[in-house]
Amino acid sequence: MTLRFSDDVSTAETQYGTVLLDQRTGEYWELNPTGALVVRTLMDDGDETAAIAALVARFDIDRDRAEQDVTALVRDLRDAGLVS
C-alpha cells in the first residue's frame, strides 16, 4: 500500500526526522527517525511489509514490535486525514 499525503499536508525533513504540517488545521506532526523511515518507505511505493523490514534492519528491533509500530503510525495518519 502506497501512502499519499493530502494536498494540504506539507513535509520537511529535519536532522531529527520529518515534520508534517496539516495546513487545514495548522497542526504539526513530528515524526522521529523510525516514523520518518516508515513514511518514506510507504511513499516510495513500498508496502507495510517493506516498512517493517526497513525498521528491523535499521533500528535493531524485533519484527513484532516493528509491525505494531507501522500499523499504529499508518492508522494515526489515516485517522488524522493526512494520508490516503
Backbone as CSV, one residue per row, in Angstrom:
resi,resn,N_x,N_y,N_z,CA_x,CA_y,CA_z,C_x,C_y,C_z
1,MET,0.834,-1.162,0.000,0.000,0.000,0.000,0.887,1.235,0.000
2,THR,0.755,2.055,-1.004,1.497,3.303,-1.104,0.711,4.397,-0.408
3,LEU,1.401,5.199,0.394,0.759,6.339,1.043,0.905,7.568,0.170
4,ARG,-0.096,8.398,0.186,-0.045,9.696,-0.468,-0.569,10.730,0.524
5,PHE,0.222,11.775,0.738,-0.246,12.840,1.611,-1.314,13.651,0.915
6,SER,-2.249,14.173,1.683,-3.265,15.075,1.151,-2.579,16.311,0.603
7,ASP,-3.237,17.011,-0.298,-2.673,18.224,-0.882,-2.413,19.296,0.178
8,ASP,-3.122,19.224,1.289,-3.000,20.221,2.358,-1.918,19.879,3.375
9,VAL,-1.093,18.890,3.091,-0.040,18.481,4.023,1.320,18.820,3.423
10,SER,2.095,19.578,4.193,3.469,19.909,3.803,4.414,19.069,4.641
11,THR,5.547,18.684,4.054,6.535,17.899,4.777,7.891,18.592,4.721
12,ALA,8.670,18.383,5.763,10.040,18.901,5.798,10.907,17.901,6.546
13,GLU,12.020,17.544,5.928,12.987,16.664,6.579,13.825,17.516,7.534
14,THR,14.088,16.991,8.713,14.959,17.665,9.678,16.040,16.686,10.101
15,GLN,16.970,17.143,10.891,18.006,16.225,11.367,17.451,15.239,12.394
16,TYR,16.228,15.466,12.851,15.620,14.595,13.851,14.497,13.725,13.307
17,GLY,14.211,13.833,12.019,13.130,13.055,11.432,12.412,13.862,10.377
18,THR,11.097,13.889,10.432,10.272,14.604,9.466,9.177,15.354,10.206
19,VAL,8.883,16.549,9.723,7.790,17.343,10.278,6.701,17.431,9.224
20,LEU,5.475,17.211,9.645,4.309,17.330,8.774,3.482,18.515,9.253
21,LEU,2.969,19.309,8.338,2.072,20.410,8.676,0.751,20.174,7.969
22,ASP,-0.310,20.055,8.764,-1.661,19.964,8.224,-2.144,21.399,8.063
23,GLN,-2.138,21.890,6.835,-2.471,23.285,6.580,-3.945,23.598,6.833
24,ARG,-4.784,22.580,6.876,-6.210,22.807,7.170,-6.413,23.188,8.621
25,THR,-5.641,22.561,9.506,-5.839,22.772,10.944,-4.711,23.559,11.592
26,GLY,-3.576,23.667,10.907,-2.414,24.330,11.496,-1.637,23.439,12.450
27,GLU,-2.005,22.158,12.520,-1.328,21.234,13.432,-0.059,20.677,12.798
28,TYR,0.962,20.558,13.635,2.219,19.942,13.229,2.314,18.540,13.784
29,TRP,2.921,17.665,13.023,3.247,16.310,13.466,4.750,16.168,13.327
30,GLU,5.398,15.693,14.343,6.825,15.449,14.263,7.066,13.948,14.297
31,LEU,7.663,13.444,13.234,7.974,12.023,13.156,9.437,11.820,13.512
32,ASN,9.685,10.927,14.448,11.064,10.605,14.798,11.690,9.818,13.646
33,PRO,12.965,9.480,13.734,13.600,8.764,12.621,12.898,7.468,12.227
34,THR,12.328,6.732,13.182,11.633,5.499,12.817,10.357,5.806,12.037
35,GLY,9.596,6.787,12.500,8.385,7.183,11.786,8.688,7.728,10.406
36,ALA,9.762,8.511,10.304,10.169,9.064,9.014,10.542,7.950,8.041
37,LEU,11.244,6.933,8.523,11.620,5.805,7.672,10.387,5.047,7.190
38,VAL,9.434,4.842,8.066,8.197,4.150,7.682,7.472,4.938,6.595
39,VAL,7.279,6.225,6.811,6.560,7.047,5.844,7.300,7.098,4.517
40,ARG,8.599,7.285,4.561,9.395,7.344,3.332,9.286,6.033,2.552
41,THR,9.354,4.906,3.263,9.249,3.603,2.605,7.877,3.423,1.963
42,LEU,6.828,3.781,2.677,5.476,3.625,2.149,5.195,4.579,0.995
43,MET,5.764,5.770,1.043,5.549,6.739,-0.034,6.347,6.385,-1.278
44,ASP,7.418,5.630,-1.116,8.247,5.209,-2.248,7.760,3.888,-2.832
45,ASP,6.456,3.698,-2.821,5.814,2.514,-3.388,6.103,1.232,-2.610
46,GLY,6.523,1.375,-1.380,6.702,0.202,-0.543,5.382,-0.165,0.118
47,ASP,5.329,-1.338,0.666,4.144,-1.726,1.416,4.529,-1.843,2.886
48,GLU,3.561,-2.206,3.707,3.827,-2.298,5.140,4.900,-3.342,5.444
49,THR,4.941,-4.417,4.682,5.970,-5.439,4.888,7.364,-4.852,4.650
50,ALA,7.496,-4.023,3.618,8.784,-3.380,3.336,9.154,-2.399,4.439
51,ALA,8.168,-1.679,4.968,8.435,-0.731,6.054,8.872,-1.466,7.321
52,ILE,8.249,-2.589,7.602,8.630,-3.404,8.771,10.059,-3.898,8.610
53,ALA,10.376,-4.412,7.427,11.733,-4.909,7.172,12.760,-3.789,7.303
54,ALA,12.425,-2.602,6.833,13.349,-1.467,6.934,13.613,-1.096,8.382
55,LEU,12.572,-1.121,9.210,12.748,-0.816,10.635,13.637,-1.848,11.323
56,VAL,13.375,-3.111,11.057,14.155,-4.187,11.677,15.625,-4.072,11.278
57,ALA,15.874,-3.791,10.012,17.252,-3.702,9.526,17.984,-2.481,10.069
58,ARG,17.284,-1.375,10.170,17.968,-0.124,10.545,18.054,0.104,12.039
59,PHE,17.052,-0.314,12.793,16.982,0.054,14.200,17.102,-1.112,15.169
60,ASP,17.384,-2.287,14.677,17.620,-3.425,15.551,16.482,-3.642,16.550
61,ILE,15.260,-3.684,16.033,14.105,-4.026,16.863,13.504,-5.312,16.323
62,ASP,12.724,-5.979,17.158,12.157,-7.244,16.689,10.983,-6.992,15.753
63,ARG,10.699,-7.984,14.947,9.684,-7.864,13.899,8.297,-7.562,14.455
64,ASP,7.924,-8.184,15.560,6.597,-7.937,16.134,6.424,-6.482,16.536
65,ARG,7.450,-5.935,17.166,7.391,-4.525,17.584,7.332,-3.611,16.362
66,ALA,8.123,-3.903,15.344,8.117,-3.104,14.120,6.738,-3.133,13.465
67,GLU,6.120,-4.308,13.434,4.787,-4.426,12.834,3.764,-3.603,13.605
68,GLN,3.821,-3.643,14.920,2.911,-2.835,15.741,3.107,-1.350,15.481
69,ASP,4.369,-0.926,15.385,4.668,0.483,15.165,4.181,0.960,13.797
70,VAL,4.413,0.166,12.766,3.976,0.541,11.416,2.450,0.626,11.363
71,THR,1.785,-0.371,11.902,0.321,-0.388,11.903,-0.242,0.821,12.636
72,ALA,0.314,1.147,13.794,-0.166,2.279,14.593,0.057,3.604,13.870
73,LEU,1.233,3.772,13.269,1.515,5.037,12.580,0.589,5.227,11.387
74,VAL,0.418,4.205,10.582,-0.469,4.311,9.419,-1.893,4.615,9.868
75,ARG,-2.348,3.946,10.903,-3.694,4.195,11.430,-3.830,5.651,11.893
76,ASP,-2.850,6.145,12.635,-2.910,7.520,13.146,-2.915,8.544,12.018
77,LEU,-2.093,8.328,11.005,-2.048,9.257,9.880,-3.376,9.247,9.109
78,ARG,-3.955,8.070,8.945,-5.260,7.974,8.271,-6.364,8.622,9.103
79,ASP,-6.373,8.326,10.403,-7.393,8.893,11.289,-7.339,10.424,11.301
80,ALA,-6.142,10.983,11.166,-5.979,12.439,11.157,-6.287,13.041,9.787
81,GLY,-6.536,12.192,8.788,-6.838,12.671,7.453,-5.639,13.202,6.692
82,LEU,-4.441,12.799,7.120,-3.227,13.298,6.468,-2.845,12.507,5.232
83,VAL,-3.249,11.250,5.161,-2.863,10.394,4.047,-4.071,9.659,3.485
84,SER,-3.877,9.194,2.261,-4.905,8.348,1.652,-4.232,7.099,1.140
